[in-house]
Amino acid sequence: MTFRPDRILAHDFGEARQSYTARDAILYALGVGLGGDPLDEGDLAFLDETRLSVLPTFAVTLCSPGMWIRDAAFGVDFRRLVHSAQSAEFHALLPASAEVVGTARVVGLADRGEGRGAVLELERQIADAADGGLYCTLRQTLLLRGNGGFGGSPPPPTTSVIPDTAPDAEASARLSPRAALIYRLSGDWNPLHIDPAFAKSAGFERPIMHGLGSYAVAGAAVSRALDRNPADMSALSCRFSGIVLPGDTLTFSIWLDADGAAFRAHVEGRLVLDEGRIAWRSGE
């Protein structure tokens, strides 16, 4: 199977359309852990269809291009692919139900070198189908662990957003043992998250939690730790630095700054989320 970076960079995703309802938004909120305490009014705001707020991170599930990268024409070693980072800007609140359109494009494909993999960046935009209003801009980073050394440019250098000081706040969030089974119903059908045999063939002890599930947990947990409404998030990003399993408890360290906060998360002392950034709409 020959790796074809030219085909990846030139891929035309077309335009995707999707309608969602309050039921879909509620199922997503349950999949990322809300409702653990059925008397928590903050959680119920995202679960009660009569007064529904929609988690901004629900946008990552909308108009997904699906398993496009699995097409043999690209030559990607899919079993060694990992979702390594995610960022988003939330431009407007998602309504309880809507028809949306999505566009996608590959904005970068960097070469880490033979044996170190390639880094693919995919940008997506989700807009209202009726008036074109932009709800969010999403950027997904994929590490193609089996496809380095193709002669491309290396990734640009990065600097850490995590201060070298003690955190200003801490928080924790425990995932349900069924978290991945529920989260996948929002549209991520990767067998890595349900099929024990597939997970073992990919080098994991058992099916793991979706990276985007942990991403959403971080947005809600960090917001709550700082007495912010998760619905007010305007931006959220993080790097997936370690495996999270259903049933794990994530412990967050949080650093405040003028633009929002930085964060990272551990599971039993093991770093799983790093280089996290979150911001909220000003004045809210």
C-alpha positions as CSV (number, residue, x, y, z in Angstrom):
1,M,0.0,0.0,0.0
2,T,1.7,3.2,-1.2
3,F,1.2,6.4,0.8
4,R,-0.3,9.1,-1.5
5,P,0.1,12.6,0.2
6,D,-0.8,14.2,-3.2
7,R,-4.3,12.6,-3.1
8,I,-4.8,13.5,0.5
9,L,-4.0,17.2,-0.1
10,A,-6.2,17.3,-3.2
11,H,-9.1,15.5,-1.7
12,D,-12.5,17.1,-2.4
13,F,-14.8,16.6,0.6
14,G,-17.8,18.3,-1.1
15,E,-20.5,19.7,1.2
16,A,-22.2,17.7,3.9
17,R,-25.7,18.4,5.2
18,Q,-27.2,17.2,8.5
19,S,-30.3,17.8,10.5
20,Y,-30.2,17.3,14.2
21,T,-32.8,17.5,17.0
22,A,-32.9,18.0,20.7
23,R,-32.7,14.2,21.1
24,D,-29.3,14.2,19.4
25,A,-27.9,17.0,21.5
26,I,-29.1,15.3,24.7
27,L,-27.6,11.9,23.7
28,Y,-24.3,13.7,23.1
29,A,-24.4,15.3,26.5
30,L,-25.1,12.0,28.1
31,G,-22.1,10.5,26.2
32,V,-19.7,13.0,27.7
33,G,-20.8,12.4,31.2
34,L,-23.5,14.9,32.0
35,G,-26.4,13.6,34.1
36,G,-24.2,11.6,36.5
37,D,-26.2,13.5,39.2
38,P,-29.8,13.6,37.9
39,L,-30.5,16.5,40.4
40,D,-27.7,18.7,39.1
41,E,-29.5,21.7,37.6
42,G,-26.4,22.7,35.6
43,D,-26.4,19.3,33.9
44,L,-30.1,19.3,33.4
45,A,-29.9,22.4,31.3
46,F,-28.2,20.2,28.6
47,L,-30.6,17.3,29.1
48,D,-34.1,18.7,29.4
49,E,-35.7,19.3,26.0
50,T,-38.1,21.9,27.5
51,R,-35.3,24.3,28.3
52,L,-32.4,22.9,26.3
53,S,-28.9,24.4,26.0
54,V,-26.6,22.7,23.6
55,L,-22.9,22.0,24.5
56,P,-20.8,23.9,22.0
57,T,-18.6,20.8,21.6
58,F,-21.6,19.0,20.1
59,A,-20.5,20.8,16.9
60,V,-17.5,18.4,16.4
61,T,-20.0,15.6,15.7
62,L,-21.9,17.5,12.9
63,C,-21.4,17.0,9.2
64,S,-18.5,14.6,9.9
65,P,-16.6,13.4,6.8
66,G,-16.6,10.0,8.5
67,M,-13.9,7.4,7.8
68,W,-12.7,9.2,4.6
69,I,-9.0,8.6,5.5
70,R,-9.6,4.8,5.5
71,D,-9.9,4.8,1.7
72,A,-7.2,2.6,0.2
73,A,-6.5,5.2,-2.4
74,F,-4.7,7.3,0.2
75,G,-2.4,4.5,1.4
76,V,-2.8,5.4,5.1
77,D,-2.0,2.7,7.7
78,F,-5.3,3.2,9.4
79,R,-4.6,0.9,12.3
80,R,-1.8,3.1,13.4
81,L,-3.7,6.4,13.0
82,V,-4.4,8.4,16.1
83,H,-6.3,11.6,16.7
84,S,-3.6,13.7,18.4
85,A,-5.2,17.1,18.9
86,Q,-8.4,19.1,18.5
87,S,-9.2,22.8,18.5
88,A,-12.4,24.8,17.9
89,E,-13.7,28.3,17.8
90,F,-17.4,28.5,18.6
91,H,-18.7,31.5,16.8
92,A,-22.4,31.3,17.7
93,L,-24.7,29.2,20.0
94,L,-26.1,26.0,18.5
95,P,-29.9,25.9,18.6
96,A,-31.7,23.0,20.1
97,S,-32.4,21.7,16.6
98,A,-31.2,22.8,13.1
99,E,-30.2,21.8,9.7
100,V,-26.5,22.5,9.2
101,V,-24.0,22.4,6.3
102,G,-20.3,21.4,6.7
103,T,-17.2,21.9,4.6
104,A,-13.9,20.3,5.1
105,R,-10.4,20.7,3.7
106,V,-6.9,19.4,4.5
107,V,-4.9,22.4,5.5
108,G,-1.6,20.7,6.3
109,L,0.4,17.4,5.9
110,A,3.8,17.5,7.6
111,D,6.5,14.8,7.7
112,R,8.0,13.8,11.1
113,G,10.4,11.4,9.4
114,E,10.7,7.7,8.8
115,G,9.3,5.7,11.7
116,R,7.9,8.9,13.4
117,G,4.8,9.4,11.3
118,A,3.1,12.2,9.4
119,V,0.8,15.0,10.8
120,L,-2.4,15.8,9.0
121,E,-4.5,18.8,9.8
122,L,-8.1,18.9,8.7
123,E,-10.2,22.1,9.0
124,R,-14.0,22.0,9.1
125,Q,-16.6,24.7,9.2
126,I,-20.2,24.2,10.3
127,A,-22.9,26.7,9.3
128,D,-26.7,27.1,9.4
129,A,-28.3,25.7,6.2
130,A,-31.0,28.4,6.2
131,D,-29.0,31.6,6.5
132,G,-25.4,30.6,6.3
133,G,-24.5,31.8,9.8
134,L,-21.2,30.2,10.9
135,Y,-21.5,28.2,14.1
136,C,-17.9,26.9,14.5
137,T,-14.5,26.4,12.9
138,L,-12.9,23.1,13.9
139,R,-9.3,21.8,13.4
140,Q,-8.5,18.2,13.8
141,T,-4.9,16.9,14.0
142,L,-4.3,13.3,13.0
143,L,-1.0,11.5,13.6
144,L,-0.4,8.9,10.8
145,R,2.1,6.8,12.7
146,G,2.8,4.5,9.9
147,N,3.3,7.0,7.1
148,G,6.3,9.2,7.9
149,G,9.4,9.6,5.7
150,F,7.5,10.6,2.5
151,G,9.7,13.7,1.9
152,G,7.4,16.4,3.1
153,S,8.2,19.5,5.2
154,P,8.5,18.9,9.0
155,P,5.9,20.3,11.4
156,P,6.5,23.8,12.6
157,P,8.0,24.3,16.1
158,T,5.5,24.9,19.0
159,T,5.7,26.4,22.4
160,S,3.9,25.3,25.5
161,V,0.8,27.1,26.8
162,I,1.2,25.5,30.3
163,P,2.8,27.9,32.8
164,D,5.7,26.7,35.0
165,T,3.8,27.5,38.2
166,A,1.4,25.8,40.5
167,P,-2.2,25.6,39.1
168,D,-4.8,28.0,40.2
169,A,-7.6,25.4,40.3
170,E,-8.2,21.7,40.0
171,A,-11.1,19.5,39.0
172,S,-12.0,15.9,38.4
173,A,-14.4,14.0,36.2
174,R,-15.1,10.3,36.2
175,L,-16.1,8.6,33.0
176,S,-18.8,6.0,33.0
177,P,-17.6,2.5,32.0
178,R,-20.1,2.8,29.2
179,A,-18.9,6.2,28.0
180,A,-17.5,5.1,24.7
181,L,-20.6,2.9,23.9
182,I,-22.8,6.0,24.4
183,Y,-20.5,8.5,22.8
184,R,-20.2,6.5,19.5
185,L,-24.0,6.9,19.0
186,S,-23.2,10.6,18.1
187,G,-21.6,9.4,14.9
188,D,-18.0,8.1,15.6
189,W,-18.1,4.5,14.5
190,N,-14.4,3.7,14.7
191,P,-14.2,0.1,15.9
192,L,-11.3,1.1,18.2
193,H,-13.9,2.2,20.7
194,I,-16.1,-0.9,20.8
195,D,-14.4,-3.9,19.2
196,P,-11.9,-5.6,21.7
197,A,-10.2,-7.6,18.9
198,F,-9.7,-4.5,16.8
199,A,-8.4,-2.6,19.8
200,K,-5.8,-5.3,20.6
201,S,-4.7,-5.4,16.9
202,A,-4.0,-1.6,17.2
203,G,-1.9,-2.2,20.3
204,F,-4.4,-1.3,23.1
205,E,-5.5,-3.5,26.0
206,R,-9.2,-2.9,25.3
207,P,-11.4,-0.4,23.5
208,I,-10.5,3.2,24.4
209,M,-12.5,6.4,24.9
210,H,-12.9,8.7,21.9
211,G,-10.5,11.6,22.0
212,L,-13.3,14.0,21.2
213,G,-15.2,12.5,24.1
214,S,-12.4,13.4,26.5
215,Y,-12.2,16.8,24.8
216,A,-15.8,17.6,25.6
217,V,-15.4,16.3,29.2
218,A,-12.5,18.8,29.6
219,G,-14.6,21.7,28.3
220,A,-17.4,21.0,30.8
221,A,-15.2,20.1,33.8
222,V,-12.8,23.1,33.4
223,S,-15.8,25.5,32.9
224,R,-17.5,24.2,36.0
225,A,-14.4,24.4,38.1
226,L,-14.2,28.1,37.3
227,D,-17.9,28.7,37.8
228,R,-18.4,29.2,34.1
229,N,-21.4,27.9,32.1
230,P,-20.1,25.3,29.5
231,A,-22.6,26.8,27.0
232,D,-20.5,30.0,27.0
233,M,-17.4,28.4,25.7
234,S,-16.0,30.3,22.7
235,A,-12.8,28.2,22.1
236,L,-11.4,24.9,23.2
237,S,-8.2,23.1,22.3
238,C,-6.0,20.3,23.6
239,R,-3.5,17.7,22.7
240,F,-4.3,14.0,23.3
241,S,-1.2,12.8,25.1
242,G,-2.3,9.5,26.5
243,I,-5.0,6.9,26.3
244,V,-8.2,7.4,28.3
245,L,-10.3,4.4,29.1
246,P,-14.0,4.3,29.9
247,G,-14.3,4.3,33.7
248,D,-11.2,6.4,34.2
249,T,-11.2,9.5,36.4
250,L,-9.5,12.6,34.8
251,T,-7.9,15.0,37.2
252,F,-7.5,18.5,35.7
253,S,-4.9,21.2,36.6
254,I,-6.0,24.7,35.5
255,W,-4.1,28.0,35.1
256,L,-6.0,31.2,34.7
257,D,-5.0,34.1,32.4
258,A,-6.4,37.2,30.8
259,D,-7.8,35.2,27.8
260,G,-9.3,32.3,29.7
261,A,-7.4,29.4,31.0
262,A,-4.8,26.7,30.2
263,F,-5.2,23.1,31.5
264,R,-3.9,19.6,31.4
265,A,-5.3,16.3,32.7
266,H,-3.9,13.2,34.3
267,V,-5.3,9.7,35.0
268,E,-3.6,8.2,38.1
269,G,-0.6,10.4,37.5
270,R,-0.4,9.7,33.8
271,L,-0.7,12.7,31.4
272,V,-3.6,12.2,29.0
273,L,-4.6,15.7,27.9
274,D,-2.0,18.5,27.4
275,E,-1.6,22.0,26.1
276,G,-5.3,22.7,26.8
277,R,-6.8,26.1,26.2
278,I,-10.3,27.3,26.9
279,A,-12.0,30.7,26.6
280,W,-15.6,31.9,27.1
281,R,-17.6,34.7,25.5
282,S,-16.7,38.0,27.0
283,G,-19.2,39.5,29.5
284,E,-21.0,36.2,30.1
